[in-house]
């Protein structure tokens, strides 16, 4: 199923190029942020990030300092999504922030915001 999802994402990316929402350098000219979602980011070569939009979205469990640095080195932002177990949430927030991710998508954004304000 993931190969089908990847094909659909690639199709939308091509449509974004054709419609002018995304330029060939991967940056959107119309102030619409274009992101690319990876299910298995560990299988992607760092050079591939530069052709995929302004931000790269991937599973937090795959977040490492190296992955985040590679994304930043390609002038892209690193966003993660995750669904941590209740007892792991604060530990996960600290880990992701220390890795330097630019954004976190959570199943409880109010809780995350409260944590960040501490």
N, C-alpha and C positions, 0 to 999 in steps of 0.2 A: 504493500500500500504506500510505503514511503517513496518508492520510485515514481508512483503516479502523482503524489503530492509535489515532488520535485519537478516533474514535467509540467504540472499546472502552474507552479510558481515561475518556471522559466518562460512559459507562454505569456503570463501576465507581465513579466519583465520585458519581453519583446514587444508586447502591445504598448507598454509605457514608452519604449523607445520610439515606436512608430507614431504615437500620438503626441510626442513632444513633452510628455510628463517627465521623462528621464533622458538626459543627454548621454552620449557615448562615454563620457568620462565618469559616469555613474552619479553625477550630481543633478538634482532636479532644478530646472530653471524657473519653475512656477511656484516656489515656496511650498511645495508639497514634499514632505519628507518621505523618501522611498527607502524601505528596508528590505532585507532579505533574510528569511528564516531558515536556519539549518537544524535538522534533527540530530545529525551526527557530525558535529563540527570537527571532531578529532580526525575525521576522514578527509578533510579539506586541506589543500595546500594553501599556505598563507598568501601566495600571490593571487589566488582566486578572489580574495575579498575585495580587491581594488576594482573589480568589474561588476560589483553587485549592489550598488546603491549607497546611500549615505550612512546607513546603520546596519549592523549585523545583529540578528536576534538568534539566541541559542539557549539550550537547556542549561540551567545553573549548575547542574551536576558535572557538566563538561568544562566549566570555567576554571582556567588555570592562569597564572601570571603570564605564561608564554602566549596563550591564545589571545588574551586581552591586549598584550603588547603588540602582537602581530596585527591585530585589527587596527589599533591606534597607529601603527607604523604605515598602514595603508590609507591613513587619513579618514578613517571611518570610526563611528561610535559603536561601542560594545554594549548591547542590551541583553539581559537574561530574563528568562521566565522560569518560575518554579512554584512547586506546591509542597513545601516542607511539612514534616510531621510537627505537631504542636511543640514538642519538647526540643526540636531542632531549630526553630525559627530564629531566635536571637543569634545563635551560633552561625547560622547561614547568612544572616544580614551582615554580621561582622566580617565574615570570610569574603563575601562578595564586594563589600566596600573596600576592604584591604587590597583586593585584587585590582581595584581601579575601574570597575564597570561604570558605564555612564548612565545606565538605567536599569531598573528592576521592575518586572511585571509580577504581581503577586495576586493570590486569591483573596488577600485582605489588605488593600492599599491603605486603609485608615490605620490599621495596626502598624504597618511599615512606616507611615508618616509619623506616628507617635514615637516610634523607636528612634527615628532619625532626629527628632527634636530633643532627645535626651542629651 
